[in-house]
Amino acid sequence: MSKADATLIELLEQFGVGEIVPTSVLGGLSSEGLRRGWTIALDRALRHPRQVSTMQWVCQELRRLVGEPASDQLRALGAEVEAALRLSWIDTVIRVPEANHPTCDLRVGELNVEVYCPQQHVQERLVTEATLLEAIKNAVGPVKVATAVSYPTTGSGRVLADDGSVVRAPGANPLDFPSNKVIDRLLSDKKRRATQFSSGEANVLWLDLKMGLGLTAVDCAPLRSVVAKETCFVGMCGVWHAFYGQSGAPFFGERTALEYRARPDVYLQQREGWFRQEPRASCAILSVLDGTVRMDNPWAEVPLTQAQSEKLARLSEWRPEYSYFDPNLRTLEVRVEADLERNAWLAGLQAPADEIGAET
């Protein structure tokens, strides 16, 4: 057992958690980022046990997260528990009781907080498991090793047939337009309606992108690049565009090389950015493997106050260099539109506008 694992176990014990089942959500944390994140969340909550009733709920649900086999439902519960733990560092956290109408999950000081944890593509998970099982079955030798390529966020268009074989769904082409599929995965139609948000109040979406999707802070940037094999490749994940993007704006495909003037791998954004359509959302906090990223809504009907903005700046592991915020409410919209113009200009460098293909 590593020192980090021992620290996590010790912190869980302080919440009254006993034996950790290896197949549970917290027993099967697959990355150093997940283990570190939970360690920090538990540690910060222990330093500021502001709300006894909320901490009682946390202890109860932690026992489920260590004692029951992991599922999408429990991973979503884990995201809500971790959000409550982290937010308790900056203010009192109260769980909002269920009502006969939609409500947010948490009340943090004067903020309404709704927690959402998008999960991996279900069919892609089944296809990957079937591919691995088939490879193991056909492997030879005393040591059987199997590998499979998976696209857990976008899906690959492959499905399981009735006989258990892997086939491609007719007309499915998610890998041709991955950023649009990321947007669909991050903000489902139900979540886009934001029925849990109250008008006239500051509303925050806590979006956990690590428990289900395993994304990092750089995935939240509007544009990113990597140097490999003596070439700089650019690409877009789609996370930033899910909030700020515009329908019809260009997306770079992954590993687009700007130095070559060949026809680019460019396609168009389908959905309008959520912030442009939902003024009740004041901001979103994206919980990722290597910290938290904040995105404020420049078109919010109730923007964050200076005091609220300062509180959110105290969140543990906040990554301001990847965040989009403006405590003075002056420059954020300009920055967003400038980034969209930059991306469109880069796309236009490579081919005339009439050559950019739209999604069909």
C-alpha positions, -999 to 999 in steps of 0.1 A, spaced: 0 0 0 14 34 -9 16 63 15 -12 81 -5 -35 51 -2 -28 49 35 -37 86 40 -70 81 21 -79 51 42 -70 70 74 -93 99 64 -122 76 55 -119 60 90 -124 94 105 -158 94 88 -167 61 103 -160 41 72 -149 5 77 -137 -21 53 -133 -9 17 -145 -34 -10 -121 -34 -39 -150 -33 -65 -166 -3 -49 -164 33 -62 -137 43 -37 -121 9 -36 -115 9 -73 -102 44 -79 -82 39 -110 -59 69 -111 -36 89 -89 -58 120 -97 -89 104 -83 -72 92 -51 -56 126 -46 -88 144 -52 -107 124 -27 -79 127 -1 -81 165 -4 -119 166 -3 -120 145 29 -92 164 45 -107 199 39 -142 188 52 -126 175 84 -110 209 90 -144 227 86 -173 205 98 -198 233 92 -230 214 90 -237 184 112 -267 171 93 -249 173 59 -219 155 74 -242 127 87 -254 122 52 -219 122 39 -208 95 64 -239 74 54 -232 77 17 -194 71 21 -203 37 36 -222 29 3 -193 42 -18 -168 18 -1 -192 -11 5 -213 -16 -26 -201 -26 -62 -195 4 -84 -222 15 -108 -231 46 -128 -256 55 -101 -231 52 -73 -204 71 -93 -230 100 -96 -236 98 -59 -198 99 -53 -197 131 -73 -224 147 -51 -206 136 -19 -173 149 -31 -188 182 -42 -203 186 -7 -170 178 9 -150 203 -12 -176 231 -9 -177 228 28 -142 243 28 -156 277 16 -191 279 32 -219 260 50 -233 232 28 -269 222 32 -285 194 13 -318 206 -2 -347 183 7 -366 167 -21 -399 184 -31 -427 180 -55 -409 202 -80 -373 202 -92 -347 215 -68 -309 219 -67 -288 194 -48 -270 217 -24 -272 251 -9 -238 266 -3 -241 299 15 -262 320 -10 -254 297 -39 -277 270 -54 -255 241 -66 -267 214 -89 -243 184 -92 -241 163 -124 -217 135 -133 -219 124 -170 -210 88 -175 -192 68 -201 -210 58 -233 -229 27 -223 -227 8 -256 -190 16 -259 -183 1 -225 -202 -31 -235 -183 -32 -268 -149 -28 -251 -157 -56 -226 -169 -79 -253 -137 -72 -274 -115 -79 -244 -133 -111 -236 -130 -123 -272 -93 -115 -273 -86 -133 -241 -106 -163 -254 -84 -165 -286 -51 -157 -269 -25 -185 -267 2 -192 -243 4 -194 -205 0 -156 -201 -31 -142 -218 -30 -105 -227 -57 -85 -244 -60 -49 -256 -89 -29 -270 -93 7 -282 -122 25 -266 -139 59 -269 -157 62 -236 -168 99 -240 -179 100 -277 -186 63 -284 -173 48 -317 -206 38 -334 -200 2 -325 -228 -18 -308 -234 -54 -296 -256 -75 -319 -281 -100 -306 -256 -128 -309 -230 -108 -289 -208 -99 -318 -195 -63 -323 -210 -45 -353 -212 -9 -365 -246 8 -361 -260 19 -394 -253 56 -401 -233 61 -368 -202 83 -373 -194 98 -339 -157 98 -345 -161 121 -374 -176 148 -351 -162 140 -317 -165 175 -301 -202 176 -308 -205 142 -291 -186 155 -261 -211 184 -258 -240 160 -260 -223 138 -233 -216 168 -209 -250 184 -211 -279 161 -218 -312 175 -230 -326 172 -195 -297 190 -179 -297 217 -205 -333 227 -194 -319 236 -159 -352 231 -142 -335 228 -108 -323 264 -110 -343 292 -95 -348 326 -112 -334 356 -93 -307 337 -75 -271 327 -82 -270 291 -96 -239 270 -100 -236 237 -120 -210 214 -104 -200 192 -133 -179 161 -124 -158 152 -154 -135 127 -137 -156 101 -120 -172 90 -153 -151 105 -181 -116 109 -167 -110 144 -182 -83 169 -172 -80 207 -170 -64 210 -204 -94 192 -219 -114 223 -208 -94 248 -229 -110 262 -261 -79 251 -281 -49 229 -273 -18 217 -290 9 191 -287 42 187 -304 49 151 -316 70 137 -344 84 171 -353 50 186 -359 26 207 -338 -9 193 -338 -40 213 -326 -74 201 -316 -105 208 -295 -121 186 -269 -155 204 -269 -158 211 -231 -153 248 -234 -175 250 -264 -204 233 -245 -207 265 -225 -194 293 -247 -195 280 -283 -218 290 -311 -238 269 -335 -219 269 -368 -185 277 -353 -157 256 -367 -141 227 -347 -107 213 -355 -104 176 -355 -78 161 -332 -42 162 -345 -47 189 -371 -14 202 -383 -16 239 -392 17 240 -411 2 219 -439 -22 236 -463 -41 205 -472 -78 203 -467 -83 206 -430 -102 183 -406 -128 209 -398 -165 205 -390 -192 228 -374 -206 230 -339 -242 218 -338 -256 231 -304 -255 266 -291 -233 270 -260 -254 264 -229 -246 298 -213 -260 315 -243 -293 298 -238 -295 295 -200 -293 329 -182 -302 313 -149 -268 296 -148 -243 319 -130 -213 297 -135 -201 261 -138 -174 244 -117 -158 215 -136 -142 189 -113 -114 172 -133 -86 148 -125 -61 175 -118 -82 201 -101 -112 223 -106 -119 247 -135 -144 276 -132 -165 290 -161 -186 320 -154 -216 329 -175 -212 364 -190 -249 365 -200 -262 354 -165 -293 372 -152 -277 369 -117 -239 371 -119 -218 361 -90 -212 388 -65 -176 399 -56 -179 380 -23 -192 348 -40 -165 350 -66 -138 353 -39 -152 323 -20 -151 301 -52 -115 313 -57 -106 295 -24 -117 261 -37 -89 235 -33 -70 228 -65 -86 256 -85 -69 261 -118 -73 298 -127 -52 295 -159 -78 273 -175 -108 291 -160 -130 318 -175 -140 344 -149 -143 381 -144 -149 394 -109 -155 429 -123 -180 418 -150 -163 437 -178 -141 415 -199 -154 380 -199 -177 382 -229 -150 400 -249 -126 372 -241 -150 345 -251 -159 362 -284 -122 368 -291 -114 331 -286 -142 321 -310 -128 346 -336 -93 333 -332 -105 297 -337 -124 307 -369 -94 326 -382 -72 295 -377 -97 274 -395 -98 298 -424 -60 297 -428 -62 262 -442 -91 263 -467 -117 286 -481 -149 288 -461 -169 271 -488 -148 240 -484 -156 235 -447 -179 205 -444 -210 206 -422 -221 176 -402 -247 154 -418 
